[in-house]
Amino acid sequence: MTASPDRMVYDLQRVLEIARTLGAVEDLDCLLSRIVDSTTDLLDSERATVFLYDPDRNELISRVATGGQEIRVPADRGVSGETVKSNTTVNVSDAYSDPRFNPDIDRKTGFRTRNILSVPLRDYAGKLVGVMQVLNRLPGPFGRAEVELAEALAAQVGVALQRAVLLQHLAEKQEMERNMRIARNIQRQLLPEHPPRIHGFDIDGLSDPADETGGDTYDFLPLHDGRVTLTVADATGHGIGPALVIASVRAMLRAVSLQTCDVPSVLRSVNDLLYRDLGDASFVTCFFSVLDPRSEALTYASAGHGPILLYERERDLFTEVHGTGLPLGILEGSDYCGARTHTFRTGDFMLIPTDGFFEAVNGQGEQFGIPRIKQQLHADRELPARQMLANLYDALLHFTAGLRQGDDLTAVVIKKL
């Protein structure tokens, strides 16, 4: 039965009033609740559900439904699935006689569905963003007038949904960016505030993550007997996950180092702790060392970290030091007994970089490489450690010529005055 002209004008005015109300709501859940309430009232129905369409998973997701909880259904099944496939309104006058109707929800909830009006929701460009489903019109099955009214309302609802979803995504992005800034500040605070002051030595470090947070760290820990531990570590990947792993490794190294200064024992303990926490899901390369100012000797081991560059001034020679054991976290019970000791002489220095330095590439895909690092260090061998690092960093930026940084950049220089 077709509604009278006066009734049609009245109903369209109600649709416009609902549209104005929806335009003032920014929170998605509040908007969905308002749509459900307005729809059941406008169409004189018992229940309504608004499904959001997820094209990636081909699912319809209802976050708000009168008389029910969140519902997830495949977008190619049932009456709502037919609406998605046909992108048109589906009107079912007798639900239980329609083979597309799935009675499982009725059986679970005790509700009895009699008739269904399922309407596609489209954005301003006509792209499907969801389905509005109305159940059990109280006077009886939905007629032509109710279909037209529902489609008029759906035209407003689709655009309102698109706006709310975009605003929600923006808010989530801003919140994530805020959290990442906080994480970056915390990670920065975990880096040494200043290098250790050790008589006869000049030591400094540099770290620049590729993202807001990084998977690299360096650390200096003065011990009670005057010795100092020096660490450079690199967790696989970069971002928030590796940042959490590397923060844990730093804490483990510090805690174990205060109990023993034996380099192999420290690495063995941290390796086993990390493996128990992460299994084989992640690993960390780590250069760990203890510098004794009295003997001017550095005892060190490399858990898969390298190459490390050792420059001997007297011989004017670079030596590449490679890993002395497996990266941390790969295999429980790994042995790091291959620790080495270097006694520094005046002018000697050691560079401990992460792989972001020598693996950085330019626009032609050429790596910065170890030879360029050696060349820059040799040219700056008379400079303070901080300036050596700054010049190396600048040389790398010049080489990559503005390309996006592909990996975290961290390095420490230990130089004998």
C-alpha positions as semicolon CSV with decimal commas, in nm:
position;residue;x (nm);y (nm);z (nm)
1;M;0,000;0,000;0,000
2;T;0,138;0,341;-0,098
3;A;0,149;0,608;0,172
4;S;-0,050;0,929;0,129
5;P;0,132;1,243;0,006
6;D;0,100;1,402;0,349
7;R;0,245;1,094;0,514
8;M;0,532;1,082;0,265
9;V;0,618;1,448;0,332
10;Y;0,603;1,384;0,707
11;D;0,829;1,077;0,684
12;L;1,083;1,256;0,462
13;Q;1,094;1,541;0,711
14;R;1,171;1,286;0,979
15;V;1,451;1,144;0,761
16;L;1,599;1,494;0,721
17;E;1,574;1,552;1,094
18;I;1,751;1,221;1,159
19;A;2,019;1,317;0,904
20;R;2,081;1,648;1,084
21;T;2,112;1,462;1,413
22;L;2,353;1,207;1,268
23;G;2,568;1,484;1,123
24;A;2,638;1,613;1,473
25;V;2,764;1,276;1,605
26;E;3,135;1,201;1,560
27;D;3,187;0,892;1,777
28;L;3,123;0,580;1,569
29;D;2,961;0,371;1,842
30;C;2,731;0,658;1,942
31;L;2,642;0,708;1,576
32;L;2,559;0,341;1,530
33;S;2,336;0,344;1,837
34;R;2,160;0,657;1,711
35;I;2,105;0,498;1,369
36;V;1,957;0,184;1,521
37;D;1,719;0,379;1,746
38;S;1,613;0,614;1,467
39;T;1,558;0,329;1,221
40;T;1,338;0,120;1,450
41;D;1,132;0,428;1,535
42;L;1,099;0,551;1,176
43;L;1,003;0,209;1,034
44;D;0,794;0,101;1,336
45;S;1,001;-0,213;1,384
46;E;1,120;-0,431;1,671
47;R;1,489;-0,441;1,593
48;A;1,755;-0,300;1,366
49;T;2,118;-0,382;1,301
50;V;2,385;-0,182;1,122
51;F;2,662;-0,390;0,969
52;L;2,993;-0,232;0,868
53;Y;3,147;-0,391;0,560
54;D;3,510;-0,507;0,579
55;P;3,615;-0,569;0,216
56;D;3,956;-0,709;0,313
57;R;3,802;-0,996;0,511
58;N;3,472;-0,991;0,322
59;E;3,283;-0,971;0,650
60;L;2,991;-0,776;0,787
61;I;3,048;-0,657;1,142
62;S;2,775;-0,529;1,369
63;R;2,909;-0,333;1,668
64;V;2,563;-0,225;1,785
65;A;2,235;-0,416;1,751
66;T;1,914;-0,372;1,943
67;G;1,860;-0,674;2,164
68;G;2,193;-0,836;2,084
69;Q;2,571;-0,829;2,100
70;E;2,833;-0,774;1,830
71;I;2,777;-0,997;1,529
72;R;3,025;-1,103;1,262
73;V;2,898;-1,278;0,952
74;P;3,048;-1,367;0,613
75;A;2,947;-1,108;0,356
76;D;2,845;-1,372;0,103
77;R;2,580;-1,552;0,311
78;G;2,227;-1,494;0,429
79;V;1,998;-1,204;0,356
80;S;2,267;-0,948;0,440
81;G;2,507;-1,132;0,208
82;E;2,253;-1,111;-0,071
83;T;2,236;-0,735;-0,012
84;V;2,615;-0,711;-0,046
85;K;2,628;-0,926;-0,360
86;S;2,342;-0,751;-0,537
87;N;2,410;-0,406;-0,387
88;T;2,031;-0,362;-0,374
89;T;1,759;-0,371;-0,111
90;V;1,631;-0,716;-0,014
91;N;1,279;-0,736;0,129
92;V;1,183;-1,066;0,295
93;S;0,819;-1,085;0,400
94;D;0,846;-1,428;0,568
95;A;1,192;-1,503;0,702
96;Y;1,147;-1,875;0,775
97;S;1,020;-1,948;0,428
98;D;1,322;-1,779;0,264
99;P;1,619;-2,015;0,208
100;R;1,865;-1,726;0,248
101;F;1,761;-1,668;0,609
102;N;1,986;-1,819;0,879
103;P;1,782;-1,903;1,192
104;D;2,088;-1,976;1,411
105;I;2,083;-1,634;1,580
106;D;1,713;-1,674;1,660
107;R;1,784;-2,011;1,817
108;K;2,063;-1,866;2,030
109;T;1,875;-1,556;2,143
110;G;1,516;-1,682;2,158
111;F;1,407;-1,404;1,923
112;R;1,163;-1,482;1,642
113;T;1,231;-1,306;1,312
114;R;0,920;-1,260;1,098
115;N;1,018;-1,017;0,824
116;I;1,341;-0,846;0,715
117;L;1,430;-0,534;0,523
118;S;1,799;-0,531;0,428
119;V;1,930;-0,210;0,271
120;P;2,282;-0,136;0,135
121;L;2,468;0,161;0,282
122;R;2,690;0,355;0,041
123;D;2,935;0,639;0,082
124;Y;2,929;0,964;-0,114
125;A;3,100;0,790;-0,408
126;G;2,852;0,503;-0,413
127;K;3,090;0,251;-0,259
128;L;2,938;-0,005;-0,023
129;V;3,024;0,069;0,342
130;G;2,767;-0,149;0,517
131;V;2,418;-0,295;0,542
132;M;2,124;-0,173;0,746
133;Q;1,890;-0,453;0,843
134;V;1,547;-0,392;0,998
135;L;1,347;-0,675;1,157
136;N;0,978;-0,730;1,230
137;R;0,777;-0,431;1,121
138;L;0,501;-0,428;1,383
139;P;0,205;-0,364;1,148
140;G;0,320;-0,644;0,916
141;P;0,566;-0,702;0,626
142;F;0,753;-0,406;0,478
143;G;0,578;-0,251;0,179
144;R;0,691;-0,025;-0,104
145;A;0,654;0,290;0,108
146;E;0,879;0,146;0,381
147;V;1,139;0,037;0,126
148;E;1,155;0,388;-0,022
149;L;1,174;0,540;0,326
150;A;1,449;0,300;0,433
151;E;1,650;0,373;0,118
152;A;1,615;0,748;0,174
153;L;1,741;0,704;0,529
154;A;2,020;0,469;0,412
155;A;2,149;0,738;0,175
156;Q;2,205;0,967;0,474
157;V;2,332;0,692;0,701
158;G;2,599;0,573;0,456
159;V;2,763;0,916;0,429
160;A;2,739;0,969;0,806
161;L;2,906;0,631;0,862
162;Q;3,184;0,712;0,618
163;R;3,252;1,039;0,799
164;A;3,251;0,874;1,142
165;V;3,481;0,592;1,030
166;L;3,727;0,840;0,880
167;L;3,720;1,048;1,200
168;Q;3,777;0,733;1,406
169;H;4,072;0,632;1,189
170;L;4,215;0,982;1,226
171;A;4,174;0,972;1,604
172;E;4,335;0,628;1,621
173;K;4,624;0,746;1,404
174;Q;4,677;1,053;1,623
175;E;4,666;0,839;1,938
176;M;4,916;0,596;1,790
177;E;5,146;0,882;1,693
178;R;5,119;1,023;2,045
179;N;5,201;0,685;2,198
180;M;5,493;0,641;1,959
181;R;5,632;0,982;2,059
182;I;5,608;0,878;2,424
183;A;5,783;0,549;2,344
184;R;6,055;0,735;2,153
185;N;6,113;0,972;2,446
186;I;6,136;0,679;2,687
187;Q;6,379;0,501;2,458
188;R;6,587;0,817;2,426
189;Q;6,600;0,843;2,804
190;L;6,745;0,491;2,819
191;L;7,046;0,603;2,614
192;P;7,341;0,738;2,815
193;E;7,297;1,103;2,909
194;H;7,672;1,154;2,860
195;P;7,966;0,926;2,781
196;P;8,177;0,783;3,064
197;R;8,472;0,993;3,175
198;I;8,765;0,753;3,180
199;H;9,121;0,876;3,221
200;G;9,317;0,821;2,903
201;F;9,013;0,739;2,690
202;D;8,768;0,928;2,472
203;I;8,438;0,741;2,432
204;D;8,111;0,844;2,272
205;G;7,801;0,699;2,108
206;L;7,532;0,789;1,855
207;S;7,190;0,641;1,783
208;D;6,927;0,743;1,526
209;P;6,624;0,513;1,483
210;A;6,466;0,464;1,141
211;D;6,116;0,495;1,291
212;E;5,979;0,669;1,600
213;T;6,134;0,386;1,799
214;G;6,422;0,162;1,705
215;G;6,569;-0,180;1,770
216;D;6,922;-0,053;1,846
217;T;7,080;0,062;2,168
218;Y;7,416;0,143;2,321
219;D;7,499;0,162;2,689
220;F;7,778;0,245;2,934
221;L;7,765;0,110;3,290
222;P;8,032;0,213;3,545
223;L;8,117;-0,068;3,786
224;H;8,216;-0,035;4,153
225;D;8,583;-0,122;4,086
226;G;8,635;0,152;3,823
227;R;8,579;-0,064;3,520
228;V;8,304;0,018;3,269
229;T;8,084;-0,206;3,055
230;L;8,023;-0,089;2,698
231;T;7,741;-0,237;2,492
232;V;7,603;-0,204;2,140
233;A;7,301;-0,420;2,054
234;D;7,063;-0,457;1,762
235;A;6,729;-0,643;1,772
236;T;6,590;-0,777;1,447
237;G;6,374;-0,518;1,272
238;H;6,288;-0,168;1,387
239;G;5,982;-0,016;1,542
240;I;5,791;-0,071;1,864
241;G;5,835;-0,451;1,886
242;P;6,216;-0,452;1,856
243;A;6,225;-0,144;2,084
244;L;6,058;-0,346;2,361
245;V;6,299;-0,636;2,304
246;I;6,608;-0,414;2,309
247;A;6,493;-0,237;2,627
248;S;6,460;-0,579;2,793
249;V;6,806;-0,683;2,674
250;R;6,958;-0,361;2,809
251;A;6,797;-0,421;3,147
252;M;6,914;-0,785;3,153
253;L;7,273;-0,690;3,064
254;R;7,283;-0,429;3,341
255;A;7,135;-0,661;3,602
256;V;7,369;-0,951;3,520
257;S;7,675;-0,722;3,491
258;L;7,627;-0,604;3,850
259;Q;7,659;-0,968;3,961
260;T;7,953;-1,071;3,743
261;C;8,188;-0,892;3,504
262;D;8,290;-1,206;3,321
263;V;8,200;-1,127;2,959
264;P;8,113;-1,483;2,844
265;S;7,903;-1,543;3,158
266;V;7,705;-1,222;3,109
267;L;7,622;-1,304;2,747
268;R;7,537;-1,665;2,830
269;S;7,296;-1,561;3,106
270;V;7,125;-1,294;2,897
271;N;7,098;-1,530;2,600
272;D;6,918;-1,792;2,807
273;L;6,686;-1,535;2,968
274;L;6,597;-1,391;2,628
275;Y;6,538;-1,734;2,476
276;R;6,301;-1,828;2,757
277;D;6,107;-1,504;2,709
278;L;6,088;-1,502;2,329
279;G;6,172;-1,851;2,209
280;D;6,298;-1,823;1,852
281;A;6,059;-1,537;1,766
282;S;6,335;-1,276;1,776
283;F;6,707;-1,240;1,827
284;V;6,955;-0,969;1,916
285;T;7,310;-0,915;1,797
286;C;7,520;-0,777;2,079
287;F;7,872;-0,647;2,134
288;F;7,945;-0,658;2,507
289;S;8,273;-0,549;2,663
290;V;8,443;-0,446;2,986
291;L;8,705;-0,170;2,977
292;D;8,967;-0,164;3,253
293;P;9,131;0,183;3,264
294;R;9,418;0,055;3,480
295;S;9,540;-0,201;3,228
296;E;9,401;-0,004;2,931
297;A;9,253;-0,332;2,809
298;L;8,912;-0,403;2,661
299;T;8,774;-0,755;2,703
300;Y;8,489;-0,818;2,462
301;A;8,273;-1,073;2,286
302;S;8,037;-1,037;1,995
303;A;7,709;-1,228;1,990
304;G;7,666;-1,220;1,612
305;H;7,746;-0,850;1,598
306;G;7,989;-0,722;1,341
307;P;8,202;-0,638;1,172
308;I;8,369;-0,421;1,437
309;L;8,658;-0,206;1,321
310;L;8,976;-0,190;1,529
311;Y;9,237;0,067;1,424
312;E;9,596;0,036;1,547
313;R;9,777;0,367;1,509
314;E;10,129;0,227;1,531
315;R;10,064;-0,006;1,238
316;D;9,817;0,232;1,064
317;L;9,597;-0,072;1,014
318;F;9,229;-0,161;1,042
319;T;9,127;-0,507;1,160
320;E;8,772;-0,633;1,109
321;V;8,643;-0,823;1,412
322;H;8,351;-1,052;1,340
323;G;8,110;-1,235;1,569
324;T;8,250;-1,467;1,833
325;G;7,918;-1,645;1,899
326;L;7,554;-1,673;1,798
327;P;7,316;-1,377;1,835
328;L;7,131;-1,367;2,166
329;G;6,803;-1,556;2,186
330;I;6,857;-1,803;1,902
331;L;6,968;-2,112;2,097
332;E;6,945;-2,176;2,469
333;G;7,279;-2,273;2,620
334;S;7,489;-2,097;2,356
335;D;7,857;-2,060;2,446
336;Y;8,037;-1,723;2,434
337;C;8,374;-1,838;2,562
338;G;8,558;-1,686;2,266
339;A;8,606;-1,350;2,438
340;R;8,904;-1,143;2,322
341;T;9,116;-0,873;2,481
342;H;9,275;-0,572;2,316
343;T;9,521;-0,352;2,501
344;F;9,495;0,001;2,365
345;R;9,791;0,216;2,273
346;T;9,786;0,587;2,204
347;G;9,587;0,663;1,888
348;D;9,414;0,324;1,876
349;F;9,037;0,326;1,844
350;M;8,751;0,085;1,793
351;L;8,423;0,152;1,609
352;I;8,126;-0,068;1,703
353;P;7,846;0,007;1,451
354;T;7,514;-0,160;1,384
355;D;7,449;-0,289;1,034
356;G;7,244;0,020;0,945
357;F;7,571;0,198;0,872
358;F;7,741;-0,035;0,628
359;E;7,416;-0,163;0,470
360;A;7,274;0,185;0,389
361;V;7,220;0,222;0,015
362;N;7,211;0,513;-0,228
363;G;6,977;0,572;-0,520
364;Q;7,171;0,323;-0,735
365;G;7,134;0,046;-0,475
366;E;7,504;0,065;-0,381
367;Q;7,588;0,002;-0,014
368;F;7,780;0,253;0,195
369;G;7,999;-0,040;0,292
370;I;8,294;-0,106;0,517
371;P;8,558;0,052;0,285
372;R;8,387;0,393;0,297
373;I;8,355;0,370;0,675
374;K;8,728;0,294;0,703
375;Q;8,813;0,580;0,469
376;Q;8,612;0,829;0,673
377;L;8,750;0,705;1,005
378;H;9,107;0,715;0,879
379;A;9,064;1,074;0,763
380;D;8,927;1,166;1,107
381;R;9,163;0,957;1,321
382;E;9,301;1,265;1,500
383;L;8,957;1,402;1,590
384;P;8,762;1,347;1,914
385;A;8,528;1,047;1,924
386;R;8,215;1,262;1,906
387;Q;8,336;1,439;1,593
388;M;8,437;1,111;1,432
389;L;8,083;0,980;1,479
390;A;7,927;1,305;1,355
391;N;8,141;1,306;1,042
392;L;8,065;0,940;0,972
393;Y;7,692;1,007;1,010
394;D;7,711;1,310;0,779
395;A;7,906;1,111;0,519
396;L;7,636;0,845;0,520
397;L;7,358;1,105;0,479
398;H;7,547;1,260;0,188
399;F;7,590;0,914;0,031
400;T;7,218;0,827;0,058
401;A;7,127;1,175;-0,074
402;G;6,797;1,221;0,105
403;L;6,665;0,866;0,068
404;R;6,447;0,745;0,356
405;Q;6,655;0,584;0,628
406;G;6,612;0,210;0,593
407;D;6,748;0,091;0,927
408;D;6,847;0,217;1,270
409;L;7,192;0,376;1,293
410;T;7,390;0,322;1,612
411;A;7,763;0,329;1,680
412;V;8,016;0,369;1,960
413;V;8,379;0,483;1,934
414;I;8,638;0,388;2,197
415;K;8,958;0,584;2,149
416;K;9,285;0,584;2,342
417;L;9,427;0,932;2,396
